[in-house]
Amino acid sequence: MSTSRRYVVIGAGAVGALLSAQLQLAGIGTVLVARGRNLEAIRAGGVRVRRPRVTDVVHVPVVGGPRELTLTPDDVLVLATKTQDAETVLAEWAWLPVEGGGAGAALGADLPILTFQNGLATEDLALRRFRRVYGVTIGVAASHLVPGEVVSPSEPVIGLAWLGRYPDRRDDAQAGYTADLVRAGYDVRSVADISAWKARKLLGNVGNGLGVLAGTRAEKDAAREILVAEARAVYAAAGIREPADPAPEWGRALTVEEVPGHVGGRHSTWQSFARGAVDERGVSSEVDHLNGEIVRLGRMHGVATPVNERLQRLLGAQARDREEPETHTVAELVAASLPDALVP
Ligand SMILES: NC(=O)c1ccc[n+]([C@@H]2O[C@H](COP(=O)([O-])OP(=O)(O)OC[C@H]3O[C@@H](n4cnc5c(N)ncnc54)[C@H](OP(=O)(O)O)[C@@H]3O)[C@@H](O)[C@H]2O)c1
């Protein structure tokens, strides 16, 4: 079924540029919002999507910001930046006029917005301005290291996602967004408890930062277990639930193949550090909203989260000093101790 919906995808990185390209390939309306060298590259040559057997060049409509676009009542906003950039984008887009929207959708804040971030923060940030917020939890093995380019090593399913209205419920509109994402190549489930799915995903993401440290697989597995155990302890204290459904069998649902010339298996946090080491703007990492979210909840509920906090501090200092991935080690993370005053 075709609709007149247009997805305005804000943030042209691994998740956003790939999503906009997939929507365009599926014949679904989209416009991508990019900036800097990424914008220049996409304007000049489209989004290059490198896949295991082919590279697609997808000419998505692209703009450099809200001044280059007129919003219409059929638009669905997609927040595809990292969490640390969400507030700026939400403030920028909420109060734009919507052409022909009348009283029903007069401002950007009246349009639906899909929030794709890892962590637990962006739905509440969005809800301060937007009435219709839909959280999306996504699992993709995508990578964005070069302007204008994303690597998508999964076929035929591009990524797995869970989509639901926030605060937690299911509404009629989300079936349409889910269907569009399915047409675009994602395996998506419409859910009534998106917060629980975001919480479960965060249990995976608290280990992202380990990818930036040097260490053996066994060392990282052991450290990950501690990070997750701390996260589960704060969830229990805070009354945060995981979904009743069993965890997905990621390996079966999402195949990850080799893409020629690409080193796979590196999370978005690793990508941020790798890009930041060579970008004059430095590193902008999401760690404060991943491990930092667990630390915040621990402080709120009186639960110690020393290894999450050490990882956050280690990577915060590494970002400050613009050190490349693998400058620090998992052994340093596990051996270091926090000053007593920092443990609640
Ligand atoms: N990568 C993955 O495989 C993956 C998987 C699951 C979930 N996620 C989650 O999805 C979210 C997006 O991650 P990502 O990996 O796609 O991040 P990313 O590759 O860093 O892309 C984010 C993009 O947003 C752009 N941006 C930031 N502020 C902007 C603004 N004000 N206006 C326009 N563009 C702006 C950034 O531009 P600059 O480059 O110029 O800063 C960047 O191109 C994160 O919450 C992440 O945790 C990622």
Ligand as a Chemical Component Dictionary entry (heavy atoms), coordinates in Angstrom:
data_LIG
# 
_chem_comp.id                   LIG 
_chem_comp.type                 NON-POLYMER 
_chem_comp.pdbx_formal_charge   0 
_chem_comp.three_letter_code    LIG 
# 
loop_
_chem_comp_atom.comp_id 
_chem_comp_atom.atom_id 
_chem_comp_atom.alt_atom_id 
_chem_comp_atom.type_symbol 
_chem_comp_atom.charge 
_chem_comp_atom.model_Cartn_x 
_chem_comp_atom.model_Cartn_y 
_chem_comp_atom.model_Cartn_z 
_chem_comp_atom.pdbx_ordinal 
LIG N1  N1  N 0  25.703 2.308  14.137 1  
LIG C1  C1  C 0  24.992 1.251  14.519 2  
LIG O1  O1  O 0  25.266 0.137  14.067 3  
LIG C2  C2  C 0  23.833 1.400  15.495 4  
LIG C3  C3  C 0  23.086 0.280  15.807 5  
LIG C4  C4  C 0  21.994 0.394  16.649 6  
LIG C5  C5  C 0  21.672 1.624  17.200 7  
LIG N2  N2  N 1  22.434 2.698  16.924 8  
LIG C6  C6  C 0  22.044 3.976  17.546 9  
LIG O2  O2  O 0  21.494 4.822  16.560 10 
LIG C7  C7  C 0  21.788 6.194  16.862 11 
LIG C8  C8  C 0  22.537 6.800  15.667 12 
LIG O3  O3  O 0  23.809 6.133  15.601 13 
LIG P1  P1  P 0  24.732 6.167  14.332 14 
LIG O4  O4  O 0  25.708 5.069  14.506 15 
LIG O5  O5  O -1 23.944 6.257  13.083 16 
LIG O6  O6  O 0  25.479 7.569  14.589 17 
LIG P2  P2  P 0  26.423 8.335  13.579 18 
LIG O7  O7  O 0  26.970 7.410  12.548 19 
LIG O8  O8  O 0  27.354 9.141  14.416 20 
LIG O9  O9  O 0  25.415 9.315  12.828 21 
LIG C9  C9  C 0  24.783 10.384 13.444 22 
LIG C10 C10 C 0  24.725 11.492 12.419 23 
LIG O10 O10 O 0  23.979 12.579 12.951 24 
LIG C11 C11 C 0  24.594 13.767 12.495 25 
LIG N3  N3  N 0  24.155 14.915 13.282 26 
LIG C12 C12 C 0  24.433 15.208 14.575 27 
LIG N4  N4  N 0  23.840 16.369 14.920 28 
LIG C13 C13 C 0  23.184 16.809 13.819 29 
LIG C14 C14 C 0  22.404 17.956 13.543 30 
LIG N5  N5  N 0  22.191 18.898 14.487 31 
LIG N6  N6  N 0  21.869 18.104 12.301 32 
LIG C15 C15 C 0  22.104 17.174 11.343 33 
LIG N7  N7  N 0  22.844 16.060 11.546 34 
LIG C16 C16 C 0  23.374 15.888 12.769 35 
LIG C17 C17 C 0  26.068 13.476 12.636 36 
LIG O11 O11 O 0  26.819 14.386 11.896 37 
LIG P3  P3  P 0  28.398 14.563 12.187 38 
LIG O12 O12 O 0  29.044 13.312 11.689 39 
LIG O13 O13 O 0  28.728 15.792 11.414 40 
LIG O14 O14 O 0  28.539 14.721 13.670 41 
LIG C18 C18 C 0  26.113 12.057 12.064 42 
LIG O15 O15 O 0  26.234 12.090 10.657 43 
LIG C19 C19 C 0  22.629 6.167  18.152 44 
LIG O16 O16 O 0  21.817 6.379  19.270 45 
LIG C20 C20 C 0  23.186 4.756  18.174 46 
LIG O17 O17 O 0  23.470 4.319  19.489 47 
LIG C21 C21 C 0  23.503 2.633  16.074 48 
# 
loop_
_chem_comp_bond.comp_id 
_chem_comp_bond.atom_id_1 
_chem_comp_bond.atom_id_2 
_chem_comp_bond.value_order 
_chem_comp_bond.pdbx_ordinal 
LIG N1  C1  SING 1  
LIG C1  O1  DOUB 2  
LIG C1  C2  SING 3  
LIG C2  C3  SING 4  
LIG C2  C21 DOUB 5  
LIG C3  C4  DOUB 6  
LIG C4  C5  SING 7  
LIG C5  N2  DOUB 8  
LIG N2  C6  SING 9  
LIG N2  C21 SING 10 
LIG C6  O2  SING 11 
LIG C6  C20 SING 12 
LIG O2  C7  SING 13 
LIG C7  C8  SING 14 
LIG C7  C19 SING 15 
LIG C8  O3  SING 16 
LIG O3  P1  SING 17 
LIG P1  O4  DOUB 18 
LIG P1  O5  SING 19 
LIG P1  O6  SING 20 
LIG O6  P2  SING 21 
LIG P2  O7  DOUB 22 
LIG P2  O8  SING 23 
LIG P2  O9  SING 24 
LIG O9  C9  SING 25 
LIG C9  C10 SING 26 
LIG C10 O10 SING 27 
LIG C10 C18 SING 28 
LIG O10 C11 SING 29 
LIG C11 N3  SING 30 
LIG C11 C17 SING 31 
LIG N3  C12 SING 32 
LIG N3  C16 SING 33 
LIG C12 N4  DOUB 34 
LIG N4  C13 SING 35 
LIG C13 C14 SING 36 
LIG C13 C16 DOUB 37 
LIG C14 N5  SING 38 
LIG C14 N6  DOUB 39 
LIG N6  C15 SING 40 
LIG C15 N7  DOUB 41 
LIG N7  C16 SING 42 
LIG C17 O11 SING 43 
LIG C17 C18 SING 44 
LIG O11 P3  SING 45 
LIG P3  O12 DOUB 46 
LIG P3  O13 SING 47 
LIG P3  O14 SING 48 
LIG C18 O15 SING 49 
LIG C19 O16 SING 50 
LIG C19 C20 SING 51 
LIG C20 O17 SING 52 
# 
